[in-house]
Amino acid sequence: MSVKTIAGVEVNVSEEGYLEDMSQWNEEIAKEIAGEIGIELTPKHFEVLNYLREKTAAKEALTIRKVGKSGIVDIKELYKLFPKGPLKFSSKIAGIPKPTSCI
């Protein structure tokens, strides 16, 4: 674990850059992480991010399929919103631990 300054806030991150503590997350941090990945966040992105945070807080396992069946986005939309790693990047931006289903 290391400390990184994101959006002017010092946060604890894993070796891969995932926040270690969900409570350190806010929308400004999300925007900065997304910018580093090359994603400009829209309200639809935040719907997905909030869904991921809710499911993680409820200790539910996350998969691309589950997000695709959430009613928020389908799998195709998820890939459009978060190209090159929809669950991996959406999880990082959402400030949650890397899902076990991500390699």
Secondary structure, 3 states (H helix, E strand, C coil): CEEEEECCEEEEECCCCCECCHHHCCHHHHHHHHHHHCCCCCHHHHHHHHHHHHHHHCCCCCCHHHHHCCCCCCHHHHHHHCCCCHHHHHHHHHCCCCCCCCC
